[in-house]
Amino acid sequence: MEKVNEFNLDLAFHPGETLAEKLGEINMGAKEFAIRTGKPEKTITAILNGESAITPDMAVLFEDVLHIPARFWLKRQYEYDEYKAREKRASVKALAKDWARAFPYAEMAKLGWVIPTSKVEEKVVSLFKYFQLGSEKAWEKYFYGQQLKLAFRISIHNTKSPHALSAWIRQGEIQAAQIEAPSYNPSQFQQILVSIKTLMAEHPEGFFQKLQALCLECGVKVIYTPCIQKAPISGATRWINDHPVIQLTGRYNQNDRFWFTFFHEVGHILLHGKKDIFLEDIEYSDLDKAKEKEADDFAIKWTLSKEEEENLLAHGEISEEVVKVFAERFVTHPAIIIGRLQKKGLIHYSVGRKFFEKLNFN
């Protein structure tokens, strides 16, 4: 993000003051001026006292009587109105300083989400622009009050770090908006999962770009947004402008966890409605445990099904060579098998560590 240079008036006077000076110069009172312009005297008095604005119609009348161009009066009125609006806006920004301090701003700036600055006043302005919201209250209504349910249908009010989480969620919206995608095709998406499963099993260089391309063919946007402080989230799924969006972090930096999370999010897309939003590894008030279980079962089916797991365990002793053989047979990655068995306590965590691969999203 770049800083925007703006010229703002430090001070502006109501055009009524200039009008009063001009009338004084020509020795004309408010009553006479009202008669000459055809406006009520109380209207002219209100303008002279700075209590009412000069309208375009009035400015044209003033031009005829005072021989001062209408655009002069309109410019003075515009500058004054803008000055008062910015003065009011400054008070809103001043009240939002504590709100701005609650964000991991330095980390957001390092990632290029907001402008680098140490001044809290500039942080407030930058955050308002980042969220495309006009105030702290608007942020609360959006992320707490669910008043824009077409855009964001859950409340993160009771999460541990709603400010950091909202920043991560917003970055996903920004990234999704930058991707052009065809209309979502659910049947094509289901069919392409076989190719994605093969990609999971091979986990080649550039796997993420290949994954994005496969999903994008079906109208599904897959984006990578790194974790930020106080927002320990693995992924999220939601619909933005009729496109399903899968937002992933690569948390834990292991391929087995990444692929399980991905297929979990796919489960949400295929099994659940467009109105649902799902945040993974985050406790929030709208969490639907039944749907999370369904997504887990879907991910298990596509990474290492229960039947496949039972088949493997029936073999007997589990060695690294055995894992490799069964991984090839099941079209999965050895790390998926190792991770599952370790989680269930069936093998020691020292076994098969060489199968786990670090994630590279570039």
N, C-alpha and C positions, 0 to 999 in steps of 0.2 A: 504494500500500500504506500501511496505517496502523500506527502503533505500537500494540502490545498492552500495556495496563497489567496487570501481574501482581504480586500480593503474595506474596513468598517469604520464608520464615523465615530469618533470619540465623543462627540457632542452634537446635537441637532436641536434647533429651536422650532417651536410651533410657528407655522406661517402667520398665525394671528398676530404675533409680535411685530413682524415686518409690516403687516397691514396697518397696525396701530401707528407705527412710525410714519408710514406714508400718509395716512389720513391726518396726522399731526402736522406734517410738512405743508399740506395744502389747506389746513385749517377746516377740515370737514369732520363733522361729528358722526357718530354711529347711526343716528336717526336719519340724517340726510343721506348718508351712503346707502342705507337700507331702502330709502325711497327711490334713489337713482338706479339701484340694481333691481328693484322690484322684489326684494327678499324681506321676510319679516325682521323687524328690529331685534327680536330675541335671538334669531339665528345669527345675525351679524355680531351681536354682543357675545354669544357663545363662542364664536370663532375668535374674537378679540381676546377672550379670556382663556383661550386654549382648551375649550371644552368641547369643541365640535370641529369637524374636518371640512376643508374646502373641496367640494366635489368638482368634477369636470364642467358641469353646467355653470356652477358659480365662477369658476376660473375664467370662463368665456365672458361672463357678465362683468367681472372685475377688469378684464382687458379693455372692454369698451369704455368703462367709466374712468379708469386710472391710466390707460394707455401703457399698461405693463402686460407683456405677452402671457397668455393663459399657461403656457408651458412653464413659465417662471414659478407660478403659484403651485402648479401640479408637482413640479420637481421638489419644491420646498416641502410640500405635504408628504410626498413619497419618502423623502429623506427622513422626515420626522417620524413617520409611521414605521419605517424600517428600524430606526434608532430605538423606538419604544419596544418594538417586537424583540430586538436583540437584547435589550435591557431585561425584558421579561424572561427571555431564553437563558440569559446568564444566571438568573436566580435558580432556574431549573437545574442547570449544570452544577451550580454550587452545592445544591442539595444532594447531588449524585456522587460526591467524592468518595464517601465511604463505600458505596456500591462498587465503584471502579476499583477500589483497593482490594476487593474480595476476589478479583480475577487473577490468575497467574499471568499477569500482563507481560512480564519480561520474557517468559517462554513463548507466549503468543507472538511477540514481536520477533523473536529469534526465528520462528517458523514462517514469518512473513505475513501473518494474519492481520496485524495492526502495525502502526508506525512506531518505531523505537522512540521512547521518550521517558524521562524521569519525572516530568511535571504532571501532577494528578489532573490538572485542568485539561491538558491535552489528551490524557488517557480517557477522560470522560467523553470528549468529542469523538475520539477515534473509535471508542466502543459503540457509541450511538450509530456511527456510520457502518461499523462492522455488522451490527445486528439489523440495520435498517429500521431502527426504532427511535422514536423521538424523546424518550424519557425513561427513567428507572421504572416508573409506574407502568409504562407500556411493556417493558421487559417482563415485569411481574405478571401482567395480564396475559401475555403470550405464553410464558413458560410455567406459570403457576395457575392462573385462572382459566386456561384453556379457552379463551374467548375467540381465538382463531382456530376453531376445531377443524376447518378444512385444511389447515396447514400443519397444526401440531395438536394432537388429540390426547396427550397425556400430561399430567402435572409432575414436575420434578421437584416440587416444593420440599418434600420430605427426604430427598436424597442427601447424602453427606456433604457434597460439594456442588450445589446446583449451578453456581456461577461457572465453574470450570466445565461442567458437563454441558451447559448451554452453549459455551464457546465451541466445544467439540462438535456438537450437533449442528450448530450454525455453519461451521466450516464444511460439513458434509453437504449442506444445502448449496453453498457457493460452488463447490466442486461439481455437484450434479448438474447445476445450471450451465456449466461450461461444456457439457457433453451432449452432442447431438445424437439422438437415438431414434430408430424406427419404432413403430407402434409395437406394444408388447404382444407377443405371441406365446401364450401359455403352452400349447401343444408342442411347438418347436422347442421351447425351453426344456420341457420334460425329455424330449428326444435327445437333446444335446448333452444331457447329464452323463450319458455313457462316455462321451468324449472327454468331459471334465473329469470323470473318474479315472480315465487313463492318464490324463494330465497329472492328477494327484499321485498316481502310482509312480510316474516317471519323475515328477517334480524337477523339470529341467531348468537351466538358466533362462531367465525371462519368463518364468511360469506365470507371474502375475499379469503381465501384458497379454499373454496368451489367454488367460482366464477372462480378462476384461473383454477381449475381442470376441470370444465365444459367446459370452453373455449378451454383449451389445447387439449381436446379430438377432437376438430374440427380443430386444427392447428392454433388457435389464441392465441397469447401470451399477457397476461394481467399482468402488473407490477405496483408496487407502488414505486414512487420516491418522497420523501418529497419536499415540496417547499423550496427554498432557498431565501435569501435576494435579493430583486430587480428582482425576477422572479416570480411574482404573477400569476402563471398559474394553471389552473384546470386540464388540461389533454392535450394529444396529440395523434394523430393517424398517423401511417405511415407504409409502408411495408419495412421489412428488410429481405433480402434473401428469398423472396417468401412467407414470413409469415406476416400477419397483426399483428401489435403491438399496443396495447392500453396502454398508459402510464398515470397513474393517480396520483394525489397528495393528494386527500382528503382535498383540500382547503375548508375552512369554517367549517370543522369538523362536518358536519351534514349529516345524512343518505339520506335525501331527495335530497340534492344537488349532493351527490355522485352518486346516482342511475340515476339521470337525465343526468349527465355528461357521465356516462358509456353508456347509451343507445344512447346518442348523438354520441359518438365515434363509436358505432356499426352501426349507420346510415351511417356514412362516409364509413365504410368498405363495407357495402352491396349496397350502392347507388352510390358510386364514385370510380374512377379508382385507380389502383396500383401506378400511378405516383404522386398522390396527397399526400400532407402532410398538416395536420391541427393542429393548435395550438389554444387552447381555452382560452378566456379571455385576449388575447394578440393581439394588433394591429400590423399588419405587411403588407408589400407592396403587397404580393401575396394573401391576404385574399379574399376569394371568398364568398361574402355575400349570393349569391343565394344558394350555396351548404350548407352554415351554416344554412340557413332557412330550407332547406330540412332535415338536420340532426336534427334540433329542432323539426320539425313536426314528425319525426320518434320517437324521445324520448317522445314526448307528447302522441303519440299513445300507447306506451308500458308502460308508467308510469301512466297516467290518461288521457284517450282520451277526445276529445272535447265532444263527445256524452255522455260519462260517467259524465263529469263535468256538462253538461246541465241537465242530469237526476238528479244529486244530488241537483242542485240549484232549480229544479222544486219542490223539496220536501218541500221547505219553510224554516223555521228556522233551522239554522245550529248549532247544539250542538256537544259537544265532543262525546256523545253516538251515534248520527246520523253519525258522521264521521267514527266511528269504524264499524258500521253496513255496510256502503257503501264501506269501504275499504275492508272488507271481501268479499263483493259481487263482487267487481271489481278485486279482487286478486292484491291488491296494499297495500302499507303501509299507515297508517293514516297520517304520517308525509308528505307524498307526497301530499295528499289532503290539509292539513293545509297550507303547503308551497305555493301551487298554489293559494289558496284563499287569503292568506295574500299578496302575490305578486300583485294580482289584486285589492287589497284594499277592498275585500268583507268581510273580518273579521279582527278584531283587532289583532295585533301581540302578545297580551297577551293570546290569545285563543289557546289552544292545544299545549302549549309549552312542555308538558310532553311527547308528542309523538316523539319529535326529539331525536334521539339517537347519541351519540358520536361514532366516528369511531375508531376501533382497528384493525390494519393491522397485528398484530402478531398472 
